[in-house]
Amino acid sequence: MKRNLFLSFLLVGTTSLAQAADEGRLLRFPATNGSDVVFSYAGDLYKVSINGGESQRITSHPGYEMFARFSPDGKSIAFTGEYDGNREVYIIPAKGGEPVRLTYTSTNSRDDLGDRMGPNNVVMTWSPDGKKILYRNRISDGFAGKLWSISPSGGMSDKLPLPEGGFCSYSPDGKKLAYNRVFREFRTWKYYKGGMADDIWVYNPENKSVENVTNNIAQDIIPMWIGDEIFFISDRNRTMNLFSYNTVSKTTQKVTDFKEYDIKFPSSNGKIIVFENGGYIYKFDPTTRKAEKISITVNAEGNDARDILKNVKNNITEASISPDAKRIAVTARGEVFNVPVSKGVTKDLTRSTGVHEREAEWSLMVSI
């Protein structure tokens, strides 16, 4: 679930301050239709002009909504949502409205945004004609994933005839598909250059062929096909930046030069690229080769910043008894509490929202 609760022991509250509507940060998984950008913030979907400004929230469910993708006509948004237990594919009008569930898949034991394998049923892209939504379904606890398609009106999903698949993008004419085989975007292995380092492959259904077009030992992930170029992000120069592969000249060049933070989760409508960097959202024009930060304000109600009362007796991670055996130092959900063995008052000793304390121990009082 998306809500990060500030917890106390045995229903003891905390304090917080309301925040003003400043420029938003920690904006994730952006997508664009050319005029608007949709993104995830605090687990909900928001929409804003591609030129920035005040964003509009379009979902409000307690579950996390992510990986939104505009339809080619810009009127609908497909996304991955956690409404009914599993992460499944949903669709919603671009202006907001009631989400409609499209997929019904089996439960995966590692289906969570915080897991290093990432969530299941991630929406990848739409077909250029708008008749199909592509999503990746992970069929096990490991790296094995397959690409499926489903109609925006629902029905049965169809499996693409590929042994494995991840992030992908159709060619402008819809006849070919650039894709990743292994999904590595949620992994924690920085600068990995082993056998599971991903490449960009091009699938041609007409002659049933696949071609590795990057063939580099670094991570080459999340292809976006624009005109004669396939853009992707790579850490071949240590920091994840945008690169482009020209399908005509067969050459690859680096097109952004971020040095402090990796580019994360880019996407494109076939003309403009949007991506995360340092918690902000940027837009990139393939014609001018210029990246520009989009200034976005988020007027959320700030539920995550409000005080909350929560019983955390089942979240104790460490306990240490006092020398006189009358009290216990207890660590639960990052807070340290002084708890009576039988009767008395429970005291929150740290009360440090945003800081994680652990392994509290009583000192040994030795008399000489």
BAGU-640613 format. One record per residue: residue in three letters; x, y, z of N, C-alpha, C in turn. Coordinates in steps of 0.2 Angstrom, whole numbers, padded with zeros to 4 digits, always signed. Example, Ala and Ser with C-alpha at 12.3 -4.5 7.8 and 13.67 -1.06 7.14 Angstrom:
BEGIN
ALA+0066-0028+0039+0062-0022+0039+0066-0016+0039/SER+0064-0011+0035+0068-0005+0036+0064+0000+0039/
This chain:
BEGIN
MET+0004-0006+0000+0000+0000+0000+0004+0006+0000/LYS+0002+0012-0002+0006+0018-0004+0007+0022+0003/ARG+0003+0022+0008+0003+0026+0013+0009+0024+0018/ASN+0014+0029+0019+0019+0028+0024+0017+0031+0030/LEU+0015+0027+0035+0012+0029+0041+0017+0031+0046/PHE+0016+0036+0050+0021+0038+0055+0018+0035+0062/LEU+0021+0030+0064+0018+0025+0069+0021+0027+0076/SER+0017+0026+0081+0019+0026+0088+0017+0020+0091/PHE+0019+0019+0097+0018+0012+0101+0011+0013+0105/LEU+0007+0008+0104+0001+0007+0108-0003+0013+0107/LEU-0004+0016+0101-0009+0021+0100-0007+0028+0103/VAL+0000+0029+0103+0002+0036+0105+0004+0040+0099/GLY+0001+0046+0099+0002+0050+0093+0008+0054+0092/THR+0010+0056+0086+0015+0060+0084+0013+0067+0082/THR+0018+0072+0081+0016+0078+0078+0019+0080+0072/SER+0016+0084+0068+0019+0086+0061+0016+0093+0059/LEU+0019+0096+0054+0017+0102+0052+0014+0102+0045/ALA+0009+0105+0043+0006+0106+0037+0011+0109+0032/GLN+0011+0107+0026+0016+0109+0021+0012+0113+0016/ALA+0015+0119+0014+0013+0123+0009+0014+0120+0002/ALA+0010+0122-0003+0010+0119-0010+0016+0122-0013/ASP+0022+0119-0012+0028+0121-0016+0029+0117-0022/GLU+0035+0118-0025+0036+0114-0031+0037+0106-0029/GLY+0033+0102-0033+0033+0095-0031+0039+0091-0032/ARG+0041+0087-0028+0047+0082-0029+0044+0075-0028/LEU+0049+0070-0029+0047+0063-0029+0041+0062-0033/LEU+0041+0065-0039+0036+0064-0045+0039+0058-0049/ARG+0035+0053-0050+0037+0047-0053+0033+0044-0059/PHE+0036+0040-0063+0033+0037-0069+0029+0041-0073/PRO+0033+0046-0076+0029+0051-0080+0027+0048-0087/ALA+0022+0051-0090+0020+0049-0097+0017+0056-0100/THR+0017+0056-0107+0014+0062-0110+0010+0060-0116/ASN+0006+0065-0118+0002+0064-0124+0004+0070-0129/GLY+0009+0074-0127+0012+0079-0131+0010+0086-0128/SER+0004+0086-0125+0002+0093-0122+0001+0092-0114/ASP+0000+0086-0111+0000+0085-0104+0005+0080-0102/VAL+0006+0080-0095+0010+0075-0092+0006+0072-0087/VAL+0006+0065-0086+0003+0062-0081+0008+0058-0077/PHE+0008+0058-0070+0013+0055-0066+0010+0053-0059/SER+0014+0049-0056+0012+0047-0049+0015+0051-0044/TYR+0011+0053-0039+0014+0057-0033+0010+0054-0027/ALA+0014+0052-0022+0011+0049-0016+0006+0043-0018/GLY+0007+0040-0023+0003+0034-0025-0003+0036-0029/ASP-0005+0042-0030-0010+0044-0035-0008+0047-0041/LEU-0012+0047-0046-0011+0050-0053-0012+0057-0053/TYR-0008+0061-0056-0009+0068-0057-0008+0070-0064/LYS-0011+0075-0066-0010+0077-0073-0008+0085-0073/VAL-0004+0087-0077-0001+0094-0078+0000+0095-0085/SER+0000+0102-0087+0002+0104-0093+0010+0102-0094/ILE+0012+0101-0100+0019+0099-0102+0023+0105-0100/ASN+0020+0111-0100+0024+0117-0099+0024+0118-0091/GLY+0021+0114-0087+0022+0115-0080+0016+0118-0077/GLY+0016+0120-0071+0010+0123-0067+0007+0119-0062/GLU+0001+0120-0060-0002+0117-0054-0005+0110-0057/SER-0004+0105-0054-0006+0098-0057-0013+0097-0054/GLN-0017+0092-0057-0023+0090-0055-0023+0083-0054/ARG-0026+0081-0048-0026+0074-0046-0032+0071-0049/ILE-0031+0065-0052-0036+0062-0056-0038+0055-0053/THR-0034+0052-0048-0036+0046-0044-0035+0048-0037/SER-0038+0044-0033-0038+0045-0025-0039+0039-0021/HIS-0038+0033-0024-0039+0027-0020-0033+0026-0016/PRO-0034+0022-0010-0028+0021-0006-0023+0017-0009/GLY-0024+0013-0014-0019+0009-0017-0015+0013-0022/TYR-0009+0010-0024-0004+0014-0028-0006+0014-0035/GLU-0006+0019-0039-0007+0019-0046-0001+0022-0049/MET+0001+0018-0054+0008+0019-0057+0008+0017-0064/PHE+0014+0019-0068+0015+0018-0075+0009+0019-0079/ALA+0007+0025-0079+0001+0028-0083+0004+0029-0090/ARG+0000+0027-0095+0001+0028-0102-0005+0031-0106/PHE-0004+0037-0109-0009+0040-0113-0010+0035-0119/SER-0017+0035-0121-0018+0032-0128-0016+0036-0133/PRO-0015+0034-0139-0013+0038-0145-0017+0044-0146/ASP-0023+0044-0145-0028+0049-0146-0028+0054-0140/GLY-0024+0052-0134-0024+0056-0129-0030+0056-0124/LYS-0035+0052-0126-0041+0053-0122-0042+0048-0116/SER-0038+0043-0116-0038+0038-0111-0031+0037-0108/ILE-0031+0034-0102-0025+0033-0098-0025+0026-0096/ALA-0021+0021-0098-0020+0015-0095-0015+0015-0090/PHE-0016+0011-0084-0011+0011-0079-0011+0005-0075/THR-0006+0004-0071-0006-0002-0066-0008+0001-0059/GLY-0013-0003-0057-0016-0001-0050-0017-0006-0046/GLU-0017-0005-0039-0018-0010-0034-0024-0009-0030/TYR-0030-0010-0034-0036-0009-0031-0039-0015-0027/ASP-0038-0021-0030-0042-0027-0028-0037-0032-0026/GLY-0031-0030-0023-0026-0035-0021-0020-0036-0025/ASN-0021-0039-0031-0016-0039-0036-0015-0032-0039/ARG-0009-0031-0042-0008-0026-0047-0010-0028-0054/GLU-0015-0024-0056-0018-0026-0062-0018-0020-0067/VAL-0020-0021-0073-0021-0015-0078-0028-0012-0078/TYR-0028-0006-0078-0034-0002-0077-0034+0003-0083/ILE-0040+0006-0084-0040+0012-0089-0045+0017-0086/ILE-0044+0023-0088-0047+0029-0085-0048+0034-0090/PRO-0053+0038-0090-0053+0044-0095-0047+0049-0093/ALA-0044+0052-0098-0038+0056-0096-0040+0062-0092/LYS-0047+0064-0092-0049+0070-0088-0051+0068-0081/GLY-0051+0061-0080-0053+0058-0073-0059+0055-0074/GLY-0061+0051-0069-0067+0047-0069-0066+0040-0065/GLU-0070+0035-0067-0070+0029-0063-0065+0024-0067/PRO-0060+0022-0063-0056+0017-0067-0059+0010-0068/VAL-0058+0007-0074-0061+0001-0076-0055-0004-0076/ARG-0056-0010-0073-0051-0015-0073-0051-0019-0079/LEU-0045-0020-0082-0045-0024-0088-0042-0031-0088/THR-0037-0032-0083-0034-0039-0082-0036-0042-0076/TYR-0036-0049-0076-0037-0053-0070-0032-0059-0070/THR-0027-0058-0067-0021-0063-0067-0020-0066-0060/SER-0016-0071-0060-0015-0075-0054-0010-0071-0049/THR-0011-0072-0043-0007-0069-0038+0001-0070-0039/ASN+0005-0066-0038+0012-0067-0038+0015-0065-0031/SER+0019-0069-0028+0021-0068-0021+0025-0062-0020/ARG+0028-0060-0026+0033-0054-0025+0030-0049-0030/ASP+0024-0046-0028+0020-0041-0032+0020-0035-0028/ASP+0025-0031-0028+0025-0025-0024+0030-0020-0027/LEU+0028-0013-0027+0032-0008-0030+0039-0008-0026/GLY+0039-0009-0019+0045-0009-0016+0049-0015-0016/ASP+0047-0020-0020+0051-0026-0021+0056-0025-0026/ARG+0062-0028-0025+0067-0027-0031+0066-0030-0037/MET+0061-0034-0038+0058-0036-0044+0053-0032-0047/GLY+0050-0027-0043+0045-0022-0045+0038-0025-0045/PRO+0033-0021-0047+0026-0024-0047+0025-0028-0053/ASN+0019-0032-0053+0017-0036-0058+0013-0032-0063/ASN+0012-0034-0069+0007-0032-0074+0008-0024-0075/VAL+0015-0022-0076+0016-0016-0078+0014-0014-0085/VAL+0011-0008-0085+0009-0006-0092+0015-0003-0095/MET+0016-0005-0101+0022-0004-0105+0020+0002-0111/THR+0015+0001-0115+0014+0005-0120+0007+0004-0123/TRP+0005+0008-0128-0001+0006-0132+0002+0005-0139/SER-0002+0001-0143-0001+0000-0150-0002+0007-0154/PRO+0001+0008-0159+0000+0015-0162-0007+0016-0165/ASP-0011+0011-0166-0018+0011-0168-0023+0012-0162/GLY-0020+0011-0156-0024+0012-0150-0028+0006-0149/LYS-0028+0001-0152-0032-0005-0151-0029-0010-0146/LYS-0023-0009-0144-0020-0014-0139-0016-0010-0134/ILE-0016-0013-0128-0012-0010-0122-0007-0016-0121/LEU-0001-0014-0121+0004-0019-0119+0006-0019-0112/TYR+0007-0025-0109+0009-0025-0102+0013-0031-0100/ARG+0018-0030-0095+0022-0036-0094+0020-0039-0088/ASN+0019-0046-0088+0017-0050-0083+0022-0054-0081/ARG+0024-0054-0074+0029-0058-0072+0027-0065-0069/ILE+0029-0070-0072+0026-0077-0071+0029-0081-0065/SER+0034-0078-0062+0038-0081-0056+0040-0076-0052/ASP+0044-0078-0047+0048-0074-0042+0054-0071-0045/GLY+0056-0073-0050+0063-0071-0053+0062-0066-0059/PHE+0067-0066-0063+0067-0061-0069+0062-0063-0075/ALA+0059-0069-0075+0055-0071-0080+0049-0067-0081/GLY+0048-0063-0087+0042-0059-0088+0040-0060-0095/LYS+0034-0059-0097+0032-0060-0104+0027-0054-0105/LEU+0027-0052-0112+0023-0047-0114+0016-0049-0116/TRP+0011-0046-0114+0004-0047-0116+0001-0041-0119/SER-0004-0042-0122-0008-0036-0125-0016-0038-0123/ILE-0019-0032-0122-0026-0033-0121-0030-0027-0124/SER-0036-0028-0126-0040-0022-0129-0042-0017-0123/PRO-0042-0011-0125-0044-0006-0120-0052-0007-0118/SER-0055-0011-0121-0062-0012-0119-0063-0019-0115/GLY-0057-0022-0114-0057-0028-0110-0057-0034-0114/GLY-0058-0040-0111-0058-0046-0114-0052-0050-0112/MET-0050-0055-0116-0045-0060-0115-0038-0057-0117/SER-0033-0058-0114-0026-0055-0116-0023-0060-0121/ASP-0019-0057-0125-0015-0061-0130-0008-0061-0128/LYS-0004-0066-0128+0003-0066-0127+0007-0065-0133/LEU+0012-0060-0133+0016-0059-0138+0021-0065-0139/PRO+0022-0067-0146+0026-0073-0147+0034-0072-0146/LEU+0035-0070-0140+0042-0069-0137+0044-0073-0131/PRO+0049-0076-0130+0051-0080-0124+0051-0076-0118/GLU+0053-0069-0118+0053-0065-0113+0052-0058-0115/GLY+0050-0053-0110+0050-0046-0113+0049-0042-0107/GLY+0051-0035-0108+0050-0030-0103+0048-0024-0106/PHE+0051-0018-0104+0049-0012-0107+0050-0012-0115/CYS+0045-0009-0118+0045-0009-0126+0042-0003-0129/SER+0043-0003-0135+0040+0003-0139+0040+0001-0147/TYR+0034+0002-0149+0033+0001-0156+0036+0006-0161/SER+0038+0003-0167+0040+0008-0172+0035+0012-0174/PRO+0036+0018-0177+0030+0023-0179+0025+0019-0183/ASP+0027+0015-0188+0022+0011-0192+0019+0005-0189/GLY+0021+0004-0183+0018-0002-0179+0020-0009-0181/LYS+0025-0009-0186+0027-0016-0189+0033-0019-0185/LYS+0036-0016-0180+0042-0018-0177+0041-0016-0169/LEU+0044-0020-0165+0044-0018-0158+0051-0018-0155/ALA+0053-0013-0152+0060-0013-0148+0058-0014-0141/TYR+0062-0019-0138+0060-0021-0131+0066-0024-0128/ASN+0066-0024-0121+0071-0027-0117+0068-0034-0115/ARG+0073-0039-0114+0072-0046-0113+0071-0046-0105/VAL+0076-0044-0101+0077-0044-0094+0075-0038-0091/PHE+0070-0038-0086+0069-0031-0083+0073-0030-0077/ARG+0077-0025-0078+0082-0023-0073+0081-0016-0069/GLU+0075-0013-0071+0074-0006-0069+0073-0005-0062/PHE+0071-0010-0058+0070-0010-0051+0076-0013-0047/ARG+0081-0016-0050+0086-0019-0047+0091-0014-0043/THR+0094-0017-0038+0099-0013-0034+0106-0013-0036/TRP+0107-0017-0041+0114-0018-0043+0117-0012-0048/LYS+0120-0007-0045+0123-0002-0049+0129-0004-0053/TYR+0129-0002-0059+0135-0003-0064+0136-0010-0065/TYR+0131-0014-0065+0131-0021-0066+0133-0022-0073/LYS+0138-0027-0075+0140-0028-0082+0140-0036-0083/GLY+0136-0040-0079+0137-0047-0080+0132-0049-0086/GLY+0131-0056-0085+0127-0059-0091+0120-0057-0091/MET+0117-0054-0086+0110-0052-0086+0109-0044-0087/ALA+0115-0041-0089+0114-0034-0091+0110-0034-0098/ASP+0105-0029-0098+0100-0029-0103+0103-0025-0110/ASP+0100-0027-0115+0101-0024-0122+0094-0022-0125/ILE+0094-0018-0130+0088-0016-0134+0088-0021-0140/TRP+0083-0025-0140+0081-0029-0146+0076-0027-0150/VAL+0076-0028-0156+0071-0026-0161+0067-0033-0164/TYR+0061-0033-0163+0057-0039-0165+0053-0037-0171/ASN+0054-0042-0176+0050-0041-0183+0046-0046-0184/PRO+0039-0045-0182+0034-0051-0183+0034-0054-0190/GLU+0035-0050-0195+0034-0052-0202+0039-0058-0204/ASN+0045-0057-0202+0050-0063-0203+0052-0067-0197/LYS+0048-0065-0191+0049-0068-0185+0057-0068-0183/SER+0060-0062-0183+0067-0062-0181+0067-0057-0176/VAL+0073-0057-0172+0075-0052-0167+0082-0050-0168/GLU+0084-0044-0166+0090-0042-0167+0092-0037-0161/ASN+0098-0039-0159+0101-0035-0153+0105-0029-0157/VAL+0102-0023-0155+0104-0017-0158+0109-0013-0154/THR+0110-0014-0148+0114-0011-0143+0121-0015-0142/ASN+0120-0021-0139+0125-0026-0138+0131-0023-0134/ASN+0129-0020-0128+0134-0017-0124+0134-0020-0117/ILE+0139-0020-0114+0140-0024-0107+0136-0020-0102/ALA+0135-0014-0103+0131-0010-0098+0124-0011-0098/GLN+0120-0007-0094+0113-0008-0094+0110-0003-0100/ASP+0106-0006-0105+0103-0002-0110+0096-0004-0109/ILE+0092+0001-0107+0085-0001-0105+0080+0004-0107/ILE+0073+0002-0107+0068+0006-0108+0068+0010-0115/PRO+0067+0006-0121+0067+0009-0127+0061+0013-0129/MET+0062+0019-0133+0057+0023-0135+0058+0025-0142/TRP+0054+0022-0147+0055+0023-0154+0052+0029-0157/ILE+0056+0034-0159+0054+0040-0162+0057+0041-0169/GLY+0053+0041-0174+0056+0042-0181+0061+0036-0182/ASP+0067+0038-0184+0072+0033-0186+0076+0031-0180/GLU+0075+0034-0174+0079+0033-0169+0075+0029-0163/ILE+0079+0025-0160+0077+0022-0153+0081+0025-0148/PHE+0077+0029-0144+0080+0032-0138+0080+0027-0132/PHE+0085+0027-0127+0085+0022-0122+0089+0025-0116/ILE+0089+0023-0110+0094+0025-0105+0099+0020-0104/SER+0105+0022-0102+0111+0017-0101+0115+0020-0096/ASP+0119+0016-0092+0124+0018-0088+0131+0016-0090/ARG+0132+0016-0097+0138+0014-0100+0143+0020-0098/ASN+0141+0026-0096+0146+0031-0093+0145+0032-0086/ARG+0143+0027-0083+0141+0027-0075+0135+0030-0073/THR+0133+0036-0075+0126+0039-0073+0121+0037-0079/MET+0115+0035-0077+0110+0034-0082+0108+0040-0086/ASN+0110+0040-0092+0108+0045-0097+0104+0043-0103/LEU+0101+0047-0107+0098+0046-0113+0103+0045-0118/PHE+0102+0039-0122+0106+0038-0128+0101+0037-0134/SER+0103+0037-0140+0099+0036-0146+0103+0031-0151/TYR+0099+0026-0153+0102+0022-0158+0098+0024-0165/ASN+0102+0025-0170+0099+0027-0177+0098+0021-0181/THR+0092+0019-0182+0091+0013-0186+0093+0013-0193/VAL+0095+0019-0196+0097+0019-0203+0105+0019-0203/SER+0108+0023-0199+0116+0023-0199+0118+0018-0194/LYS+0114+0015-0190+0116+0010-0185+0121+0012-0180/THR+0121+0019-0179+0126+0022-0174+0122+0024-0167/THR+0126+0024-0162+0123+0026-0155+0127+0032-0153/GLN+0123+0037-0150+0126+0043-0147+0122+0044-0140/LYS+0126+0047-0136+0124+0050-0129+0120+0057-0131/VAL+0114+0058-0128+0111+0064-0130+0109+0068-0123/THR+0110+0066-0117+0110+0070-0111+0116+0069-0107/ASP+0117+0073-0102+0124+0073-0099+0122+0074-0091/PHE+0117+0071-0088+0116+0072-0081+0122+0068-0077/LYS+0124+0072-0072+0130+0069-0068+0129+0067-0061/GLU+0123+0070-0058+0122+0069-0051+0117+0063-0050/TYR+0112+0063-0054+0106+0058-0053+0105+0055-0059/ASP+0103+0048-0059+0101+0044-0065+0095+0047-0068/ILE+0094+0046-0074+0087+0047-0077+0084+0040-0075/LYS+0077+0041-0074+0073+0035-0072+0067+0035-0076/PHE+0065+0029-0078+0058+0028-0080+0056+0033-0086/PRO+0060+0034-0091+0057+0038-0096+0052+0035-0100/SER+0048+0039-0104+0043+0037-0108+0041+0042-0114/SER+0038+0040-0119+0037+0044-0125+0030+0043-0128/ASN+0028+0048-0131+0022+0048-0135+0024+0047-0143/GLY+0030+0046-0144+0032+0046-0151+0035+0052-0154/LYS+0035+0057-0149+0038+0064-0152+0042+0067-0146/ILE+0039+0067-0140+0043+0070-0134+0044+0065-0129/ILE+0050+0065-0125+0051+0061-0120+0051+0064-0113/VAL+0048+0061-0108+0048+0064-0102+0051+0058-0097/PHE+0054+0061-0092+0058+0056-0087+0059+0059-0080/GLU+0060+0055-0076+0062+0057-0069+0070+0059-0068/ASN+0071+0064-0064+0078+0065-0063+0079+0069-0056/GLY+0082+0065-0051+0082+0069-0044+0075+0070-0041/GLY+0070+0067-0043+0064+0068-0040+0059+0073-0044/TYR+0062+0076-0049+0059+0080-0053+0057+0077-0060/ILE+0053+0080-0064+0051+0078-0071+0054+0083-0076/TYR+0057+0080-0081+0060+0083-0086+0056+0081-0093/LYS+0057+0086-0098+0055+0084-0105+0061+0085-0109/PHE+0061+0081-0114+0067+0081-0119+0064+0081-0126/ASP+0067+0086-0130+0065+0086-0137+0070+0083-0141/PRO+0068+0077-0145+0073+0074-0149+0076+0078-0154/THR+0072+0083-0157+0074+0087-0162+0080+0092-0160/THR+0079+0095-0154+0084+0100-0152+0089+0097-0147/ARG+0088+0091-0145+0092+0087-0140+0093+0091-0134/LYS+0087+0095-0132+0088+0099-0126+0083+0096-0121/ALA+0085+0095-0114+0081+0093-0109+0079+0099-0104/GLU+0073+0099-0102+0071+0105-0098+0066+0102-0092/LYS+0068+0105-0086+0064+0103-0080+0057+0106-0081/ILE+0052+0102-0079+0045+0105-0079+0044+0107-0072/SER+0042+0113-0071+0041+0115-0064+0033+0114-0062/ILE+0032+0109-0057+0026+0107-0056+0024+0108-0048/THR+0018+0111-0047+0016+0111-0040+0010+0106-0039/VAL+0010+0103-0033+0006+0098-0031+0002+0100-0025/ASN-0005+0102-0026-0009+0104-0020-0013+0097-0018/ALA-0009+0093-0015-0012+0087-0011-0014+0089-0004/GLU-0019+0085-0002-0021+0086+0005-0016+0084+0010/GLY-0011+0081+0009-0006+0080+0014-0008+0074+0019/ASN-0011+0069+0017-0013+0064+0022-0007+0061+0025/ASP-0002+0060+0021+0004+0057+0024+0008+0061+0029/ALA+0006+0067+0029+0010+0071+0034+0005+0072+0041/ARG-0001+0070+0041-0005+0071+0047-0003+0066+0052/ASP-0005+0068+0058-0004+0063+0064-0008+0057+0063/ILE-0006+0051+0066-0010+0045+0065-0009+0041+0071/LEU-0014+0038+0074-0013+0033+0079-0013+0026+0077/LYS-0008+0022+0079-0008+0016+0076-0005+0011+0081/ASN-0008+0005+0082-0006+0000+0087+0000-0004+0083/VAL+0006-0004+0086+0011-0007+0083+0014-0013+0087/LYS+0010-0016+0091+0013-0021+0095+0015-0027+0091/ASN+0013-0028+0085+0015-0034+0081+0021-0032+0076/ASN+0024-0026+0078+0029-0023+0073+0036-0023+0078/ILE+0036-0026+0083+0042-0025+0087+0048-0029+0084/THR+0054-0026+0084+0060-0029+0081+0065-0031+0086/GLU+0066-0027+0091+0071-0028+0096+0068-0027+0103/ALA+0070-0030+0108+0068-0029+0115+0074-0030+0120/SER+0075-0026+0125+0080-0027+0130+0078-0025+0137/ILE+0078-0030+0141+0076-0029+0148+0080-0025+0152/SER+0078-0021+0157+0082-0016+0161+0085-0020+0167/PRO+0091-0018+0170+0094-0022+0175+0090-0024+0181/ASP+0085-0020+0182+0081-0022+0188+0075-0026+0186/ALA+0074-0027+0179+0069-0032+0176+0062-0029+0177/LYS+0062-0022+0178+0055-0019+0178+0053-0016+0172/ARG+0057-0014+0167+0055-0011+0161+0059-0014+0155/ILE+0056-0013+0149+0059-0016+0143+0060-0010+0138/ALA+0066-0010+0135+0067-0005+0130+0065-0009+0123/VAL+0060-0006+0120+0057-0010+0114+0058-0005+0108/THR+0060-0008+0102+0061-0005+0096+0055-0007+0091/ALA+0051-0003+0089+0046-0004+0084+0045+0001+0079/ARG+0045-0001+0073+0044+0003+0067+0049+0009+0067/GLY+0055+0008+0070+0060+0014+0069+0059+0019+0075/GLU+0055+0017+0080+0055+0021+0087+0057+0017+0093/VAL+0060+0020+0098+0062+0017+0104+0057+0019+0109/PHE+0055+0013+0113+0050+0014+0118+0052+0011+0125/ASN+0050+0014+0130+0052+0012+0137+0045+0009+0139/VAL+0045+0002+0140+0038-0001+0141+0039-0005+0148/PRO+0034-0004+0152+0034-0008+0159+0033-0015+0158/VAL+0036-0019+0162+0035-0026+0162+0028-0028+0164/SER+0025-0025+0169+0018-0027+0171+0014-0021+0171/LYS+0015-0016+0175+0010-0010+0175+0015-0004+0174/GLY+0012+0001+0172+0015+0008+0171+0014+0011+0164/VAL+0018+0016+0163+0017+0021+0157+0022+0019+0152/THR+0019+0018+0146+0023+0017+0140+0026+0024+0137/LYS+0033+0025+0136+0036+0031+0134+0039+0030+0128/ASP+0038+0035+0123+0041+0035+0117+0047+0039+0118/LEU+0053+0036+0118+0059+0040+0120+0062+0044+0114/THR+0061+0042+0108+0064+0045+0102+0060+0050+0098/ARG+0054+0048+0097+0049+0053+0094+0052+0056+0088/SER+0055+0053+0083+0059+0056+0078+0056+0054+0071/THR+0051+0057+0069+0048+0056+0063+0053+0057+0057/GLY+0054+0052+0053+0058+0052+0047+0065+0049+0049/VAL+0066+0047+0055+0073+0044+0057+0071+0037+0059/HIS+0075+0032+0057+0074+0025+0059+0079+0023+0065/GLU+0076+0022+0071+0081+0019+0076+0080+0012+0077/ARG+0085+0009+0079+0084+0001+0080+0089-0001+0085/GLU+0088-0007+0087+0093-0011+0092+0094-0007+0098/ALA+0089-0005+0102+0090-0001+0108+0092-0006+0113/GLU+0097-0005+0118+0099-0009+0123+0100-0005+0129/TRP+0098-0008+0135+0099-0005+0142+0106-0006+0143/SER+0109-0001+0147+0116-0001+0149+0116-0005+0155/LEU+0121-0009+0157+0122-0013+0163+0124-0009+0168/MET+0120-0008+0174+0122-0004+0180+0126-0009+0184/VAL+0132-0008+0185+0136-0013+0189+0139-0009+0195/SER+0137-0011+0201+0139-0007+0207+0146-0010+0210/ILE+0151-0006+0212+0157-0009+0214+0158-0008+0222/
